[in-house]
Amino acid sequence: MARRPATTDSKSFGVAFGAAVRARRDKKGWTAQRLAEVSGLSVDGVRRIEVGRVTDPGIQTVNKIATALTTTVDALLRATREGES
């Protein structure tokens, strides 16, 4: 299945979401490897999210990250929006 090209809005969301994930991971003192282990995602997947290369993460991915970081999807998305302003 071909992916649609990322728009400017989705790119900025990806960057802001990645920054929010990285900030929460850093706050816990975790490596990308540790987040990957706890969330069940690949290390490459975590890194791609954190640098903003994933512009439209699925809800299951967002939920896995939020759960691993002991936060809620809502709180993680709120941190994303605050990072964009």
mmCIF file of the N, C-alpha and C atoms, coordinates in Angstrom:
data_MODEL
# 
_entry.id   MODEL 
# 
loop_
_atom_site.group_PDB 
_atom_site.id 
_atom_site.type_symbol 
_atom_site.label_atom_id 
_atom_site.label_alt_id 
_atom_site.label_comp_id 
_atom_site.label_asym_id 
_atom_site.label_entity_id 
_atom_site.label_seq_id 
_atom_site.pdbx_PDB_ins_code 
_atom_site.Cartn_x 
_atom_site.Cartn_y 
_atom_site.Cartn_z 
_atom_site.occupancy 
_atom_site.B_iso_or_equiv 
_atom_site.pdbx_formal_charge 
_atom_site.auth_seq_id 
_atom_site.auth_comp_id 
_atom_site.auth_asym_id 
_atom_site.auth_atom_id 
_atom_site.pdbx_PDB_model_num 
ATOM 1   N N  . MET A 1 1  ? 0.843  -1.170 0.000  1.00 0.00 ? 1  MET A N  1 
ATOM 2   C CA . MET A 1 1  ? 0.000  0.000  0.000  1.00 0.00 ? 1  MET A CA 1 
ATOM 3   C C  . MET A 1 1  ? 0.893  1.240  0.000  1.00 0.00 ? 1  MET A C  1 
ATOM 4   N N  . ALA A 1 2  ? 0.647  2.143  -0.923 1.00 0.00 ? 2  ALA A N  1 
ATOM 5   C CA . ALA A 1 2  ? 1.441  3.369  -1.008 1.00 0.00 ? 2  ALA A CA 1 
ATOM 6   C C  . ALA A 1 2  ? 1.017  4.340  0.081  1.00 0.00 ? 2  ALA A C  1 
ATOM 7   N N  . ARG A 1 3  ? 2.000  4.970  0.667  1.00 0.00 ? 3  ARG A N  1 
ATOM 8   C CA . ARG A 1 3  ? 1.707  5.960  1.708  1.00 0.00 ? 3  ARG A CA 1 
ATOM 9   C C  . ARG A 1 3  ? 1.564  7.313  1.052  1.00 0.00 ? 3  ARG A C  1 
ATOM 10  N N  . ARG A 1 4  ? 0.655  8.088  1.585  1.00 0.00 ? 4  ARG A N  1 
ATOM 11  C CA . ARG A 1 4  ? 0.478  9.434  1.052  1.00 0.00 ? 4  ARG A CA 1 
ATOM 12  C C  . ARG A 1 4  ? 1.648  10.306 1.482  1.00 0.00 ? 4  ARG A C  1 
ATOM 13  N N  . PRO A 1 5  ? 2.017  11.280 0.650  1.00 0.00 ? 5  PRO A N  1 
ATOM 14  C CA . PRO A 1 5  ? 3.111  12.168 1.052  1.00 0.00 ? 5  PRO A CA 1 
ATOM 15  C C  . PRO A 1 5  ? 2.739  12.945 2.304  1.00 0.00 ? 5  PRO A C  1 
ATOM 16  N N  . ALA A 1 6  ? 3.704  13.172 3.144  1.00 0.00 ? 6  ALA A N  1 
ATOM 17  C CA . ALA A 1 6  ? 3.456  13.926 4.378  1.00 0.00 ? 6  ALA A CA 1 
ATOM 18  C C  . ALA A 1 6  ? 3.234  15.397 4.056  1.00 0.00 ? 6  ALA A C  1 
ATOM 19  N N  . THR A 1 7  ? 2.245  15.974 4.683  1.00 0.00 ? 7  THR A N  1 
ATOM 20  C CA . THR A 1 7  ? 2.010  17.403 4.530  1.00 0.00 ? 7  THR A CA 1 
ATOM 21  C C  . THR A 1 7  ? 2.839  18.151 5.548  1.00 0.00 ? 7  THR A C  1 
ATOM 22  N N  . THR A 1 8  ? 2.903  19.460 5.400  1.00 0.00 ? 8  THR A N  1 
ATOM 23  C CA . THR A 1 8  ? 3.645  20.274 6.366  1.00 0.00 ? 8  THR A CA 1 
ATOM 24  C C  . THR A 1 8  ? 3.085  20.075 7.761  1.00 0.00 ? 8  THR A C  1 
ATOM 25  N N  . ASP A 1 9  ? 1.751  20.019 7.887  1.00 0.00 ? 9  ASP A N  1 
ATOM 26  C CA . ASP A 1 9  ? 1.143  19.829 9.206  1.00 0.00 ? 9  ASP A CA 1 
ATOM 27  C C  . ASP A 1 9  ? 1.520  18.482 9.810  1.00 0.00 ? 9  ASP A C  1 
ATOM 28  N N  . SER A 1 10 ? 1.493  17.427 9.002  1.00 0.00 ? 10 SER A N  1 
ATOM 29  C CA . SER A 1 10 ? 1.821  16.114 9.544  1.00 0.00 ? 10 SER A CA 1 
ATOM 30  C C  . SER A 1 10 ? 3.310  16.035 9.872  1.00 0.00 ? 10 SER A C  1 
ATOM 31  N N  . LYS A 1 11 ? 4.155  16.711 9.079  1.00 0.00 ? 11 LYS A N  1 
ATOM 32  C CA . LYS A 1 11 ? 5.586  16.725 9.396  1.00 0.00 ? 11 LYS A CA 1 
ATOM 33  C C  . LYS A 1 11 ? 5.828  17.435 10.723 1.00 0.00 ? 11 LYS A C  1 
ATOM 34  N N  . SER A 1 12 ? 5.175  18.580 10.927 1.00 0.00 ? 12 SER A N  1 
ATOM 35  C CA . SER A 1 12 ? 5.387  19.304 12.182 1.00 0.00 ? 12 SER A CA 1 
ATOM 36  C C  . SER A 1 12 ? 4.809  18.513 13.353 1.00 0.00 ? 12 SER A C  1 
ATOM 37  N N  . PHE A 1 13 ? 3.694  17.794 13.130 1.00 0.00 ? 13 PHE A N  1 
ATOM 38  C CA . PHE A 1 13 ? 3.172  16.933 14.189 1.00 0.00 ? 13 PHE A CA 1 
ATOM 39  C C  . PHE A 1 13 ? 4.187  15.847 14.512 1.00 0.00 ? 13 PHE A C  1 
ATOM 40  N N  . GLY A 1 14 ? 4.756  15.218 13.489 1.00 0.00 ? 14 GLY A N  1 
ATOM 41  C CA . GLY A 1 14 ? 5.731  14.147 13.707 1.00 0.00 ? 14 GLY A CA 1 
ATOM 42  C C  . GLY A 1 14 ? 6.932  14.617 14.506 1.00 0.00 ? 14 GLY A C  1 
ATOM 43  N N  . VAL A 1 15 ? 7.423  15.803 14.178 1.00 0.00 ? 15 VAL A N  1 
ATOM 44  C CA . VAL A 1 15 ? 8.567  16.364 14.898 1.00 0.00 ? 15 VAL A CA 1 
ATOM 45  C C  . VAL A 1 15 ? 8.186  16.676 16.343 1.00 0.00 ? 15 VAL A C  1 
ATOM 46  N N  . ALA A 1 16 ? 7.016  17.303 16.549 1.00 0.00 ? 16 ALA A N  1 
ATOM 47  C CA . ALA A 1 16 ? 6.577  17.664 17.903 1.00 0.00 ? 16 ALA A CA 1 
ATOM 48  C C  . ALA A 1 16 ? 6.279  16.412 18.734 1.00 0.00 ? 16 ALA A C  1 
ATOM 49  N N  . PHE A 1 17 ? 5.645  15.409 18.122 1.00 0.00 ? 17 PHE A N  1 
ATOM 50  C CA . PHE A 1 17 ? 5.351  14.174 18.836 1.00 0.00 ? 17 PHE A CA 1 
ATOM 51  C C  . PHE A 1 17 ? 6.655  13.478 19.227 1.00 0.00 ? 17 PHE A C  1 
ATOM 52  N N  . GLY A 1 18 ? 7.590  13.421 18.290 1.00 0.00 ? 18 GLY A N  1 
ATOM 53  C CA . GLY A 1 18 ? 8.883  12.807 18.568 1.00 0.00 ? 18 GLY A CA 1 
ATOM 54  C C  . GLY A 1 18 ? 9.612  13.498 19.705 1.00 0.00 ? 18 GLY A C  1 
ATOM 55  N N  . ALA A 1 19 ? 9.551  14.827 19.713 1.00 0.00 ? 19 ALA A N  1 
ATOM 56  C CA . ALA A 1 19 ? 10.205 15.591 20.787 1.00 0.00 ? 19 ALA A CA 1 
ATOM 57  C C  . ALA A 1 19 ? 9.548  15.310 22.137 1.00 0.00 ? 19 ALA A C  1 
ATOM 58  N N  . ALA A 1 20 ? 8.223  15.179 22.138 1.00 0.00 ? 20 ALA A N  1 
ATOM 59  C CA . ALA A 1 20 ? 7.503  14.881 23.389 1.00 0.00 ? 20 ALA A CA 1 
ATOM 60  C C  . ALA A 1 20 ? 7.875  13.491 23.905 1.00 0.00 ? 20 ALA A C  1 
ATOM 61  N N  . VAL A 1 21 ? 7.962  12.534 22.999 1.00 0.00 ? 21 VAL A N  1 
ATOM 62  C CA . VAL A 1 21 ? 8.355  11.175 23.392 1.00 0.00 ? 21 VAL A CA 1 
ATOM 63  C C  . VAL A 1 21 ? 9.776  11.193 23.944 1.00 0.00 ? 21 VAL A C  1 
ATOM 64  N N  . ARG A 1 22 ? 10.677 11.842 23.242 1.00 0.00 ? 22 ARG A N  1 
ATOM 65  C CA . ARG A 1 22 ? 12.081 11.893 23.670 1.00 0.00 ? 22 ARG A CA 1 
ATOM 66  C C  . ARG A 1 22 ? 12.206 12.568 25.040 1.00 0.00 ? 22 ARG A C  1 
ATOM 67  N N  . ALA A 1 23 ? 11.477 13.668 25.239 1.00 0.00 ? 23 ALA A N  1 
ATOM 68  C CA . ALA A 1 23 ? 11.546 14.377 26.518 1.00 0.00 ? 23 ALA A CA 1 
ATOM 69  C C  . ALA A 1 23 ? 11.080 13.486 27.658 1.00 0.00 ? 23 ALA A C  1 
ATOM 70  N N  . ARG A 1 24 ? 9.996  12.755 27.445 1.00 0.00 ? 24 ARG A N  1 
ATOM 71  C CA . ARG A 1 24 ? 9.489  11.870 28.509 1.00 0.00 ? 24 ARG A CA 1 
ATOM 72  C C  . ARG A 1 24 ? 10.429 10.697 28.741 1.00 0.00 ? 24 ARG A C  1 
ATOM 73  N N  . ARG A 1 25 ? 11.004 10.194 27.660 1.00 0.00 ? 25 ARG A N  1 
ATOM 74  C CA . ARG A 1 25 ? 11.962 9.091  27.799 1.00 0.00 ? 25 ARG A CA 1 
ATOM 75  C C  . ARG A 1 25 ? 13.200 9.563  28.567 1.00 0.00 ? 25 ARG A C  1 
ATOM 76  N N  . ASP A 1 26 ? 13.705 10.727 28.193 1.00 0.00 ? 26 ASP A N  1 
ATOM 77  C CA . ASP A 1 26 ? 14.873 11.285 28.890 1.00 0.00 ? 26 ASP A CA 1 
ATOM 78  C C  . ASP A 1 26 ? 14.577 11.517 30.374 1.00 0.00 ? 26 ASP A C  1 
ATOM 79  N N  . LYS A 1 27 ? 13.373 11.998 30.668 1.00 0.00 ? 27 LYS A N  1 
ATOM 80  C CA . LYS A 1 27 ? 12.984 12.257 32.055 1.00 0.00 ? 27 LYS A CA 1 
ATOM 81  C C  . LYS A 1 27 ? 13.033 10.975 32.888 1.00 0.00 ? 27 LYS A C  1 
ATOM 82  N N  . LYS A 1 28 ? 12.710 9.843  32.256 1.00 0.00 ? 28 LYS A N  1 
ATOM 83  C CA . LYS A 1 28 ? 12.768 8.556  32.957 1.00 0.00 ? 28 LYS A CA 1 
ATOM 84  C C  . LYS A 1 28 ? 14.197 8.006  33.018 1.00 0.00 ? 28 LYS A C  1 
ATOM 85  N N  . GLY A 1 29 ? 15.109 8.641  32.273 1.00 0.00 ? 29 GLY A N  1 
ATOM 86  C CA . GLY A 1 29 ? 16.483 8.153  32.249 1.00 0.00 ? 29 GLY A CA 1 
ATOM 87  C C  . GLY A 1 29 ? 16.661 6.919  31.380 1.00 0.00 ? 29 GLY A C  1 
ATOM 88  N N  . TRP A 1 30 ? 15.752 6.739  30.422 1.00 0.00 ? 30 TRP A N  1 
ATOM 89  C CA . TRP A 1 30 ? 15.773 5.560  29.566 1.00 0.00 ? 30 TRP A CA 1 
ATOM 90  C C  . TRP A 1 30 ? 16.493 5.825  28.263 1.00 0.00 ? 30 TRP A C  1 
ATOM 91  N N  . THR A 1 31 ? 17.054 4.763  27.709 1.00 0.00 ? 31 THR A N  1 
ATOM 92  C CA . THR A 1 31 ? 17.589 4.800  26.354 1.00 0.00 ? 31 THR A CA 1 
ATOM 93  C C  . THR A 1 31 ? 16.451 4.464  25.384 1.00 0.00 ? 31 THR A C  1 
ATOM 94  N N  . ALA A 1 32 ? 16.702 4.694  24.107 1.00 0.00 ? 32 ALA A N  1 
ATOM 95  C CA . ALA A 1 32 ? 15.721 4.288  23.087 1.00 0.00 ? 32 ALA A CA 1 
ATOM 96  C C  . ALA A 1 32 ? 15.536 2.773  23.134 1.00 0.00 ? 32 ALA A C  1 
ATOM 97  N N  . GLN A 1 33 ? 16.604 2.062  23.416 1.00 0.00 ? 33 GLN A N  1 
ATOM 98  C CA . GLN A 1 33 ? 16.542 0.604  23.533 1.00 0.00 ? 33 GLN A CA 1 
ATOM 99  C C  . GLN A 1 33 ? 15.577 0.200  24.649 1.00 0.00 ? 33 GLN A C  1 
ATOM 100 N N  . ARG A 1 34 ? 15.651 0.863  25.786 1.00 0.00 ? 34 ARG A N  1 
ATOM 101 C CA . ARG A 1 34 ? 14.772 0.529  26.920 1.00 0.00 ? 34 ARG A CA 1 
ATOM 102 C C  . ARG A 1 34 ? 13.318 0.818  26.577 1.00 0.00 ? 34 ARG A C  1 
ATOM 103 N N  . LEU A 1 35 ? 13.058 1.968  25.946 1.00 0.00 ? 35 LEU A N  1 
ATOM 104 C CA . LEU A 1 35 ? 11.683 2.276  25.545 1.00 0.00 ? 35 LEU A CA 1 
ATOM 105 C C  . LEU A 1 35 ? 11.175 1.231  24.565 1.00 0.00 ? 35 LEU A C  1 
ATOM 106 N N  . ALA A 1 36 ? 12.017 0.816  23.649 1.00 0.00 ? 36 ALA A N  1 
ATOM 107 C CA . ALA A 1 36 ? 11.618 -0.212 22.685 1.00 0.00 ? 36 ALA A CA 1 
ATOM 108 C C  . ALA A 1 36 ? 11.268 -1.517 23.397 1.00 0.00 ? 36 ALA A C  1 
ATOM 109 N N  . GLU A 1 37 ? 12.089 -1.911 24.349 1.00 0.00 ? 37 GLU A N  1 
ATOM 110 C CA . GLU A 1 37 ? 11.839 -3.151 25.089 1.00 0.00 ? 37 GLU A CA 1 
ATOM 111 C C  . GLU A 1 37 ? 10.526 -3.101 25.847 1.00 0.00 ? 37 GLU A C  1 
ATOM 112 N N  . VAL A 1 38 ? 10.279 -2.004 26.536 1.00 0.00 ? 38 VAL A N  1 
ATOM 113 C CA . VAL A 1 38 ? 9.080  -1.896 27.367 1.00 0.00 ? 38 VAL A CA 1 
ATOM 114 C C  . VAL A 1 38 ? 7.822  -1.740 26.514 1.00 0.00 ? 38 VAL A C  1 
ATOM 115 N N  . SER A 1 39 ? 7.930  -1.026 25.409 1.00 0.00 ? 39 SER A N  1 
ATOM 116 C CA . SER A 1 39 ? 6.756  -0.758 24.575 1.00 0.00 ? 39 SER A CA 1 
ATOM 117 C C  . SER A 1 39 ? 6.457  -1.869 23.573 1.00 0.00 ? 39 SER A C  1 
ATOM 118 N N  . GLY A 1 40 ? 7.454  -2.683 23.275 1.00 0.00 ? 40 GLY A N  1 
ATOM 119 C CA . GLY A 1 40 ? 7.266  -3.719 22.267 1.00 0.00 ? 40 GLY A CA 1 
ATOM 120 C C  . GLY A 1 40 ? 7.510  -3.230 20.848 1.00 0.00 ? 40 GLY A C  1 
ATOM 121 N N  . LEU A 1 41 ? 8.023  -2.015 20.714 1.00 0.00 ? 41 LEU A N  1 
ATOM 122 C CA . LEU A 1 41 ? 8.368  -1.480 19.402 1.00 0.00 ? 41 LEU A CA 1 
ATOM 123 C C  . LEU A 1 41 ? 9.831  -1.795 19.110 1.00 0.00 ? 41 LEU A C  1 
ATOM 124 N N  . SER A 1 42 ? 10.235 -1.627 17.866 1.00 0.00 ? 42 SER A N  1 
ATOM 125 C CA . SER A 1 42 ? 11.644 -1.819 17.531 1.00 0.00 ? 42 SER A CA 1 
ATOM 126 C C  . SER A 1 42 ? 12.439 -0.577 17.927 1.00 0.00 ? 42 SER A C  1 
ATOM 127 N N  . VAL A 1 43 ? 13.726 -0.741 18.139 1.00 0.00 ? 43 VAL A N  1 
ATOM 128 C CA . VAL A 1 43 ? 14.579 0.398  18.452 1.00 0.00 ? 43 VAL A CA 1 
ATOM 129 C C  . VAL A 1 43 ? 14.558 1.372  17.275 1.00 0.00 ? 43 VAL A C  1 
ATOM 130 N N  . ASP A 1 44 ? 14.630 0.847  16.073 1.00 0.00 ? 44 ASP A N  1 
ATOM 131 C CA . ASP A 1 44 ? 14.581 1.710  14.890 1.00 0.00 ? 44 ASP A CA 1 
ATOM 132 C C  . ASP A 1 44 ? 13.269 2.482  14.846 1.00 0.00 ? 44 ASP A C  1 
ATOM 133 N N  . GLY A 1 45 ? 12.171 1.827  15.189 1.00 0.00 ? 45 GLY A N  1 
ATOM 134 C CA . GLY A 1 45 ? 10.872 2.501  15.206 1.00 0.00 ? 45 GLY A CA 1 
ATOM 135 C C  . GLY A 1 45 ? 10.838 3.643  16.209 1.00 0.00 ? 45 GLY A C  1 
ATOM 136 N N  . VAL A 1 46 ? 11.367 3.403  17.397 1.00 0.00 ? 46 VAL A N  1 
ATOM 137 C CA . VAL A 1 46 ? 11.423 4.445  18.427 1.00 0.00 ? 46 VAL A CA 1 
ATOM 138 C C  . VAL A 1 46 ? 12.266 5.614  17.930 1.00 0.00 ? 46 VAL A C  1 
ATOM 139 N N  . ARG A 1 47 ? 13.417 5.311  17.366 1.00 0.00 ? 47 ARG A N  1 
ATOM 140 C CA . ARG A 1 47 ? 14.304 6.380  16.882 1.00 0.00 ? 47 ARG A CA 1 
ATOM 141 C C  . ARG A 1 47 ? 13.667 7.179  15.756 1.00 0.00 ? 47 ARG A C  1 
ATOM 142 N N  . ARG A 1 48 ? 12.991 6.487  14.841 1.00 0.00 ? 48 ARG A N  1 
ATOM 143 C CA . ARG A 1 48 ? 12.316 7.181  13.726 1.00 0.00 ? 48 ARG A CA 1 
ATOM 144 C C  . ARG A 1 48 ? 11.211 8.103  14.254 1.00 0.00 ? 48 ARG A C  1 
ATOM 145 N N  . ILE A 1 49 ? 10.503 7.665  15.266 1.00 0.00 ? 49 ILE A N  1 
ATOM 146 C CA . ILE A 1 49 ? 9.471  8.504  15.881 1.00 0.00 ? 49 ILE A CA 1 
ATOM 147 C C  . ILE A 1 49 ? 10.112 9.716  16.531 1.00 0.00 ? 49 ILE A C  1 
ATOM 148 N N  . GLU A 1 50 ? 11.161 9.500  17.288 1.00 0.00 ? 50 GLU A N  1 
ATOM 149 C CA . GLU A 1 50 ? 11.782 10.593 18.032 1.00 0.00 ? 50 GLU A CA 1 
ATOM 150 C C  . GLU A 1 50 ? 12.391 11.675 17.148 1.00 0.00 ? 50 GLU A C  1 
ATOM 151 N N  . VAL A 1 51 ? 12.837 11.319 15.961 1.00 0.00 ? 51 VAL A N  1 
ATOM 152 C CA . VAL A 1 51 ? 13.405 12.338 15.064 1.00 0.00 ? 51 VAL A CA 1 
ATOM 153 C C  . VAL A 1 51 ? 12.377 12.909 14.101 1.00 0.00 ? 51 VAL A C  1 
ATOM 154 N N  . GLY A 1 52 ? 11.125 12.477 14.233 1.00 0.00 ? 52 GLY A N  1 
ATOM 155 C CA . GLY A 1 52 ? 10.056 13.040 13.416 1.00 0.00 ? 52 GLY A CA 1 
ATOM 156 C C  . GLY A 1 52 ? 9.891  12.424 12.043 1.00 0.00 ? 52 GLY A C  1 
ATOM 157 N N  . ARG A 1 53 ? 10.518 11.287 11.793 1.00 0.00 ? 53 ARG A N  1 
ATOM 158 C CA . ARG A 1 53 ? 10.379 10.625 10.493 1.00 0.00 ? 53 ARG A CA 1 
ATOM 159 C C  . ARG A 1 53 ? 9.049  9.897  10.371 1.00 0.00 ? 53 ARG A C  1 
ATOM 160 N N  . VAL A 1 54 ? 8.396  9.626  11.481 1.00 0.00 ? 54 VAL A N  1 
ATOM 161 C CA . VAL A 1 54 ? 7.056  9.019  11.468 1.00 0.00 ? 54 VAL A CA 1 
ATOM 162 C C  . VAL A 1 54 ? 6.075  10.155 11.688 1.00 0.00 ? 54 VAL A C  1 
ATOM 163 N N  . THR A 1 55 ? 5.366  10.520 10.634 1.00 0.00 ? 55 THR A N  1 
ATOM 164 C CA . THR A 1 55 ? 4.483  11.682 10.716 1.00 0.00 ? 55 THR A CA 1 
ATOM 165 C C  . THR A 1 55 ? 3.066  11.331 11.122 1.00 0.00 ? 55 THR A C  1 
ATOM 166 N N  . ASP A 1 56 ? 2.720  10.066 11.036 1.00 0.00 ? 56 ASP A N  1 
ATOM 167 C CA . ASP A 1 56 ? 1.362  9.667  11.394 1.00 0.00 ? 56 ASP A CA 1 
ATOM 168 C C  . ASP A 1 56 ? 1.358  8.325  12.134 1.00 0.00 ? 56 ASP A C  1 
ATOM 169 N N  . PRO A 1 57 ? 1.897  8.315  13.364 1.00 0.00 ? 57 PRO A N  1 
ATOM 170 C CA . PRO A 1 57 ? 1.920  7.055  14.114 1.00 0.00 ? 57 PRO A CA 1 
ATOM 171 C C  . PRO A 1 57 ? 0.495  6.579  14.401 1.00 0.00 ? 57 PRO A C  1 
ATOM 172 N N  . GLY A 1 58 ? 0.300  5.299  14.308 1.00 0.00 ? 58 GLY A N  1 
ATOM 173 C CA . GLY A 1 58 ? -1.017 4.739  14.588 1.00 0.00 ? 58 GLY A CA 1 
ATOM 174 C C  . GLY A 1 58 ? -1.366 4.820  16.060 1.00 0.00 ? 58 GLY A C  1 
ATOM 175 N N  . ILE A 1 59 ? -2.641 4.722  16.349 1.00 0.00 ? 59 ILE A N  1 
ATOM 176 C CA . ILE A 1 59 ? -3.096 4.833  17.741 1.00 0.00 ? 59 ILE A CA 1 
ATOM 177 C C  . ILE A 1 59 ? -2.514 3.711  18.590 1.00 0.00 ? 59 ILE A C  1 
ATOM 178 N N  . GLN A 1 60 ? -2.338 2.521  18.025 1.00 0.00 ? 60 GLN A N  1 
ATOM 179 C CA . GLN A 1 60 ? -1.742 1.427  18.807 1.00 0.00 ? 60 GLN A CA 1 
ATOM 180 C C  . GLN A 1 60 ? -0.302 1.752  19.194 1.00 0.00 ? 60 GLN A C  1 
ATOM 181 N N  . THR A 1 61 ? 0.434  2.359  18.272 1.00 0.00 ? 61 THR A N  1 
ATOM 182 C CA . THR A 1 61 ? 1.812  2.752  18.559 1.00 0.00 ? 61 THR A CA 1 
ATOM 183 C C  . THR A 1 61 ? 1.849  3.827  19.634 1.00 0.00 ? 61 THR A C  1 
ATOM 184 N N  . VAL A 1 62 ? 0.996  4.834  19.484 1.00 0.00 ? 62 VAL A N  1 
ATOM 185 C CA . VAL A 1 62 ? 0.932  5.916  20.469 1.00 0.00 ? 62 VAL A CA 1 
ATOM 186 C C  . VAL A 1 62 ? 0.558  5.351  21.835 1.00 0.00 ? 62 VAL A C  1 
ATOM 187 N N  . ASN A 1 63 ? -0.389 4.427  21.863 1.00 0.00 ? 63 ASN A N  1 
ATOM 188 C CA . ASN A 1 63 ? -0.812 3.815  23.126 1.00 0.00 ? 63 ASN A CA 1 
ATOM 189 C C  . ASN A 1 63 ? 0.323  3.003  23.750 1.00 0.00 ? 63 ASN A C  1 
ATOM 190 N N  . LYS A 1 64 ? 1.063  2.252  22.942 1.00 0.00 ? 64 LYS A N  1 
ATOM 191 C CA . LYS A 1 64 ? 2.186  1.473  23.472 1.00 0.00 ? 64 LYS A CA 1 
ATOM 192 C C  . LYS A 1 64 ? 3.242  2.383  24.092 1.00 0.00 ? 64 LYS A C  1 
ATOM 193 N N  . ILE A 1 65 ? 3.524  3.495  23.422 1.00 0.00 ? 65 ILE A N  1 
ATOM 194 C CA . ILE A 1 65 ? 4.525  4.437  23.937 1.00 0.00 ? 65 ILE A CA 1 
ATOM 195 C C  . ILE A 1 65 ? 4.026  5.078  25.235 1.00 0.00 ? 65 ILE A C  1 
ATOM 196 N N  . ALA A 1 66 ? 2.776  5.539  25.229 1.00 0.00 ? 66 ALA A N  1 
ATOM 197 C CA . ALA A 1 66 ? 2.215  6.176  26.422 1.00 0.00 ? 66 ALA A CA 1 
ATOM 198 C C  . ALA A 1 66 ? 2.226  5.211  27.605 1.00 0.00 ? 66 ALA A C  1 
ATOM 199 N N  . THR A 1 67 ? 1.808  3.992  27.373 1.00 0.00 ? 67 THR A N  1 
ATOM 200 C CA . THR A 1 67 ? 1.777  2.995  28.436 1.00 0.00 ? 67 THR A CA 1 
ATOM 201 C C  . THR A 1 67 ? 3.183  2.722  28.972 1.00 0.00 ? 67 THR A C  1 
ATOM 202 N N  . ALA A 1 68 ? 4.138  2.558  28.067 1.00 0.00 ? 68 ALA A N  1 
ATOM 203 C CA . ALA A 1 68 ? 5.514  2.302  28.480 1.00 0.00 ? 68 ALA A CA 1 
ATOM 204 C C  . ALA A 1 68 ? 6.072  3.452  29.309 1.00 0.00 ? 68 ALA A C  1 
ATOM 205 N N  . LEU A 1 69 ? 5.703  4.675  28.940 1.00 0.00 ? 69 LEU A N  1 
ATOM 206 C CA . LEU A 1 69 ? 6.201  5.852  29.646 1.00 0.00 ? 69 LEU A CA 1 
ATOM 207 C C  . LEU A 1 69 ? 5.341  6.214  30.865 1.00 0.00 ? 69 LEU A C  1 
ATOM 208 N N  . THR A 1 70 ? 4.420  5.346  31.212 1.00 0.00 ? 70 THR A N  1 
ATOM 209 C CA . THR A 1 70 ? 3.489  5.520  32.335 1.00 0.00 ? 70 THR A CA 1 
ATOM 210 C C  . THR A 1 70 ? 2.786  6.873  32.283 1.00 0.00 ? 70 THR A C  1 
ATOM 211 N N  . THR A 1 71 ? 2.235  7.143  31.125 1.00 0.00 ? 71 THR A N  1 
ATOM 212 C CA . THR A 1 71 ? 1.423  8.337  30.933 1.00 0.00 ? 71 THR A CA 1 
ATOM 213 C C  . THR A 1 71 ? 0.204  7.924  30.117 1.00 0.00 ? 71 THR A C  1 
ATOM 214 N N  . THR A 1 72 ? -0.635 8.878  29.785 1.00 0.00 ? 72 THR A N  1 
ATOM 215 C CA . THR A 1 72 ? -1.808 8.582  28.971 1.00 0.00 ? 72 THR A CA 1 
ATOM 216 C C  . THR A 1 72 ? -1.588 9.103  27.562 1.00 0.00 ? 72 THR A C  1 
ATOM 217 N N  . VAL A 1 73 ? -2.365 8.574  26.644 1.00 0.00 ? 73 VAL A N  1 
ATOM 218 C CA . VAL A 1 73 ? -2.330 9.076  25.270 1.00 0.00 ? 73 VAL A CA 1 
ATOM 219 C C  . VAL A 1 73 ? -2.668 10.563 25.281 1.00 0.00 ? 73 VAL A C  1 
ATOM 220 N N  . ASP A 1 74 ? -3.685 10.943 26.045 1.00 0.00 ? 74 ASP A N  1 
ATOM 221 C CA . ASP A 1 74 ? -4.092 12.342 26.119 1.00 0.00 ? 74 ASP A CA 1 
ATOM 222 C C  . ASP A 1 74 ? -2.945 13.239 26.589 1.00 0.00 ? 74 ASP A C  1 
ATOM 223 N N  . ALA A 1 75 ? -2.252 12.824 27.637 1.00 0.00 ? 75 ALA A N  1 
ATOM 224 C CA . ALA A 1 75 ? -1.150 13.631 28.168 1.00 0.00 ? 75 ALA A CA 1 
ATOM 225 C C  . ALA A 1 75 ? -0.010 13.730 27.156 1.00 0.00 ? 75 ALA A C  1 
ATOM 226 N N  . LEU A 1 76 ? 0.263  12.654 26.448 1.00 0.00 ? 76 LEU A N  1 
ATOM 227 C CA . LEU A 1 76 ? 1.329  12.662 25.449 1.00 0.00 ? 76 LEU A CA 1 
ATOM 228 C C  . LEU A 1 76 ? 0.961  13.572 24.277 1.00 0.00 ? 76 LEU A C  1 
ATOM 229 N N  . LEU A 1 77 ? -0.288 13.520 23.836 1.00 0.00 ? 77 LEU A N  1 
ATOM 230 C CA . LEU A 1 77 ? -0.725 14.394 22.744 1.00 0.00 ? 77 LEU A CA 1 
ATOM 231 C C  . LEU A 1 77 ? -0.799 15.847 23.190 1.00 0.00 ? 77 LEU A C  1 
ATOM 232 N N  . ARG A 1 78 ? -1.166 16.069 24.453 1.00 0.00 ? 78 ARG A N  1 
ATOM 233 C CA . ARG A 1 78 ? -1.175 17.436 24.989 1.00 0.00 ? 78 ARG A CA 1 
ATOM 234 C C  . ARG A 1 78 ? 0.246  18.004 24.984 1.00 0.00 ? 78 ARG A C  1 
ATOM 235 N N  . ALA A 1 79 ? 1.208  17.202 25.406 1.00 0.00 ? 79 ALA A N  1 
ATOM 236 C CA . ALA A 1 79 ? 2.619  17.634 25.392 1.00 0.00 ? 79 ALA A CA 1 
ATOM 237 C C  . ALA A 1 79 ? 3.070  17.917 23.960 1.00 0.00 ? 79 ALA A C  1 
ATOM 238 N N  . THR A 1 80 ? 2.559  17.153 23.018 1.00 0.00 ? 80 THR A N  1 
ATOM 239 C CA . THR A 1 80 ? 2.875  17.373 21.611 1.00 0.00 ? 80 THR A CA 1 
ATOM 240 C C  . THR A 1 80 ? 2.350  18.722 21.158 1.00 0.00 ? 80 THR A C  1 
ATOM 241 N N  . ARG A 1 81 ? 1.090  19.012 21.477 1.00 0.00 ? 81 ARG A N  1 
ATOM 242 C CA . ARG A 1 81 ? 0.488  20.290 21.073 1.00 0.00 ? 81 ARG A CA 1 
ATOM 243 C C  . ARG A 1 81 ? 1.212  21.461 21.723 1.00 0.00 ? 81 ARG A C  1 
ATOM 244 N N  . GLU A 1 82 ? 1.565  21.323 22.981 1.00 0.00 ? 82 GLU A N  1 
ATOM 245 C CA . GLU A 1 82 ? 2.262  22.410 23.678 1.00 0.00 ? 82 GLU A CA 1 
ATOM 246 C C  . GLU A 1 82 ? 3.627  22.655 23.067 1.00 0.00 ? 82 GLU A C  1 
ATOM 247 N N  . GLY A 1 83 ? 4.266  21.602 22.575 1.00 0.00 ? 83 GLY A N  1 
ATOM 248 C CA . GLY A 1 83 ? 5.554  21.747 21.929 1.00 0.00 ? 83 GLY A CA 1 
ATOM 249 C C  . GLY A 1 83 ? 5.458  22.460 20.595 1.00 0.00 ? 83 GLY A C  1 
ATOM 250 N N  . GLU A 1 84 ? 4.276  22.419 19.973 1.00 0.00 ? 84 GLU A N  1 
ATOM 251 C CA . GLU A 1 84 ? 4.076  23.055 18.677 1.00 0.00 ? 84 GLU A CA 1 
ATOM 252 C C  . GLU A 1 84 ? 3.798  24.532 18.811 1.00 0.00 ? 84 GLU A C  1 
ATOM 253 N N  . SER A 1 85 ? 3.374  24.978 19.974 1.00 0.00 ? 85 SER A N  1 
ATOM 254 C CA . SER A 1 85 ? 2.998  26.397 20.099 1.00 0.00 ? 85 SER A CA 1 
ATOM 255 C C  . SER A 1 85 ? 4.184  27.257 20.417 1.00 0.00 ? 85 SER A C  1 
# 
